[in-house]
C-alpha cells in the first residue's frame, strides 16, 4: 500500500524527515511517497494537482502537511488556519478532487518543534552527557507554545551551547527512543496526523 505526503519544505526538510520517520513507525510496511513544494505559497497553489497525481499513481490517501507558523512570519498578516484551509480546499476542487476523496489536511500548530517539545525525555536524552545531564521541562500543551523553534534553540544553548538546526537535529531527537505515542498525542495536530495515517486504507 502507498500513502502520499505533501510538504511545504525542501527535499531534505525537517518536516519531511520527521513525518516520514513517525509514519514508518506508525505504519510499518507501508510505502510513503513524498512530494516537497519548498514553501507555503507553492503548497497553497500546487497541492491540488500534486495530490491528484499521487492518487492517480495509486496512493490510497494523501496527507497535506503544513505549519501554521511560517518560517519567515509576516508581522502584518498573521497565519490563519481557517483561511489556509479554504485556499487548499479550493485548489483541491480545481484539481478535480471531490470532498469525499481521501485527501486530508494536517496543520502543525505552531510548527514542527511543537511535536518535539511534546516528549521532554527525547530532548533530555539527546542533550545529556554522563558528565552533564540535562533535564528538559515537561510541556503539557505543546501546541500552545507560541514559538517552539525558539524553545528548542534555548534547550540547545543551555544544555550544550549548540546551535539547533531542524534539518539535522529534529529527527535525531525524536528517534532517541521508540516513539512515545501518549506523549506525542499531547499535540492535537500530531494526533490528527496519526489518526489519518492509521485510518488510511481501513474500510469504513
C-alpha positions in Angstrom: 0.0 0.0 0.0 1.1 3.5 -0.8 0.3 6.8 1.1 1.1 10.2 -0.3 2.6 13.0 1.7 2.9 16.6 0.6 5.1 19.1 2.4 6.0 22.8 2.2 9.7 22.2 2.8 12.5 21.2 0.5 13.6 17.6 -0.3 15.7 17.3 2.9 13.4 19.5 5.0 12.8 18.7 8.7 9.0 18.3 8.2 9.6 15.6 5.6 12.2 13.7 7.6 10.2 13.7 10.8 6.9 12.8 9.3 8.4 10.0 7.2 10.1 8.6 10.3 7.0 8.8 12.5 4.8 7.5 9.7 7.1 4.5 9.2 6.8 3.7 12.9 3.0 4.0 12.9 2.5 2.0 9.7 5.5 -0.3 9.1 5.5 -1.9 5.7 3.6 0.9 4.0 5.3 2.8 1.2 5.3 6.6 1.6 5.6 8.7 -1.4 6.6 12.3 -0.6 6.4 15.5 -2.6 8.1 18.6 -1.4 6.9 22.1 -2.6 9.7 24.2 -1.0 7.5 26.8 0.7 3.9 27.6 1.8 2.9 29.8 -1.2 3.9 26.9 -3.5 2.0 24.4 -1.3 -1.1 26.6 -1.3 -1.0 26.9 -5.1 0.1 23.5 -6.2 -1.1 21.0 -3.6 -4.2 20.2 -5.6 -2.5 19.0 -8.7 0.2 17.1 -6.7 -2.5 15.3 -4.7 -4.4 14.4 -7.8 -1.2 12.9 -9.3 -0.4 10.9 -6.2 -3.9 9.5 -6.1 -3.6 8.6 -9.8 -0.3 6.9 -9.1 -2.0 4.5 -6.7 -1.8 6.2 -3.3 -4.6 5.1 -1.0 -4.8 8.5 0.6 -2.8 11.8 0.7 -1.8 14.0 3.6 -1.0 17.6 3.1 1.2 18.8 6.0 1.8 22.4 6.7 3.0 24.6 9.6 0.6 27.3 10.9 3.6 29.4 11.7 5.7 30.1 8.6 9.4 30.1 8.5 9.5 33.8 7.8 6.4 35.3 9.5 4.7 38.4 8.1 4.1 40.6 11.1 1.3 42.4 9.3 -0.6 39.2 8.2 -0.8 36.6 10.8 -1.3 33.0 9.6 -4.8 31.8 9.7 -5.6 28.1 9.7 -9.2 28.7 8.5 -8.1 30.9 5.6 -5.3 28.4 4.5 -7.8 25.5 4.7 -10.2 27.3 2.4 -7.5 28.0 -0.1 -6.4 24.4 -0.1 -10.0 23.1 -0.4 -10.4 25.4 -3.4 -7.2 24.2 -5.2 -8.2 20.6 -4.5 -11.6 21.2 -6.1 -9.9 22.9 -9.1 -7.8 19.7 -9.5 -10.9 17.6 -9.7 -10.6 16.1 -6.2 -14.0 15.5 -4.6 -14.5 16.2 -0.9 -15.2 12.5 -0.5 -11.7 11.5 -1.7 -9.1 10.6 0.9 -7.0 13.8 0.9 -6.5 15.2 4.4 -5.1 18.5 5.7 -2.8 18.4 8.7 -1.8 21.8 10.1 1.0 21.6 12.6 0.4 24.2 15.3 2.6 26.1 15.6 5.5 24.4 13.8 7.2 21.0 13.8 9.0 21.7 17.1 5.6 21.5 18.8 5.8 17.8 18.3 9.4 17.6 19.6 8.5 19.5 22.7 5.7 17.0 23.5 8.3 14.4 24.6 10.8 16.0 27.0 12.6 12.7 27.6 13.9 12.6 24.0 15.2 16.2 24.3 16.9 15.4 27.6 18.5 12.2 26.4 19.8 13.8 23.2 21.4 16.8 25.0 22.7 14.9 28.1 26.2 13.6 28.7 27.4 11.4 31.5 29.2 14.4 33.0 26.5 17.0 32.2 22.9 15.6 32.4 20.2 17.9 31.1 16.5 17.8 32.0 14.0 19.5 29.7 10.8 20.7 31.3 7.6 18.9 30.6 5.3 20.7 28.2 1.7 19.6 28.7 0.2 21.6 25.8 2.9 21.9 23.2 0.6 23.4 20.6 0.2 26.4 22.8 3.9 27.3 22.8 3.9 30.3 20.5 7.5 29.9 19.2 8.5 26.3 19.7 11.6 26.6 17.4 12.9 29.3 19.7 12.2 27.0 22.7 14.3 24.3 21.0 17.1 26.8 20.4 17.1 27.7 24.1 17.4 24.0 25.1 20.4 23.5 22.8 22.0 26.7 24.0 21.6 26.0 27.7 22.5 22.3 27.6 25.5 22.2 25.2 26.0 25.7 23.8 25.0 24.2 20.4 23.0 25.8 17.6 19.8 24.0 16.8 19.3 23.0 13.2 15.9 21.5 12.4 17.1 19.7 9.3 19.9 17.9 11.3 18.5 17.6 14.8 14.7 17.2 14.7 14.5 13.6 13.5 17.6 12.6 15.6 15.8 13.9 18.8 12.6 12.1 18.0 14.4 8.8 17.2 16.4 8.8 20.5 13.9 6.2 21.8 10.9 4.3 20.4 8.1 6.9 19.9 6.0 7.5 23.0 2.7 8.0 21.3 1.0 9.0 24.5 3.3 12.0 24.9 3.3 12.9 21.3 -0.5 13.0 21.5 -0.2 16.0 23.8 -0.1 17.7 20.4 -3.6 17.8 18.8 -2.0 18.2 15.4 0.1 15.1 15.8 -3.0 13.2 16.9 -4.7 14.2 13.6 -1.6 13.2 11.6 -1.5 9.8 13.4 -5.3 9.2 13.1 -5.4 10.0 9.4 -2.4 7.7 8.8 -3.9 4.8 10.7 -7.3 5.2 9.0 -5.9 5.2 5.5 -6.8 2.0 3.7 -9.0 0.8 6.5 -12.6 0.0 5.5 -15.1 2.4 7.0 
